[in-house]
Amino acid sequence: VPSRQGSLSSPVSEEADAVSRVIHVTHEILRIIGCVIGFQVLKGEPMG
């Protein structure tokens, strides 16, 4: 967001954006893994 970036120094905002992006991706991956594990448990199949 340009307005937010104007109030902060560029390196700080870029680092914050990178961290938030990593957190978002990690959350999505964990959600997908959770769905897969739940599906395996419902099917009664052992993991691995």
Steps between C-alpha positions, in 0.01 A plus 500: 500500500667826390349713781629265769840467333538879500492519880755221548853457376514278191704209645267470799184490289652252255604273787155524656338414166729199462423378852125540452522317167693210657249480785211495252659225288588296810142532625366379165742203497406403856129525411550270199704252707228506766236419240709216359567351846133532592401326176746217567365458855140493375595233245674303777831484314828534693723790403812414303 
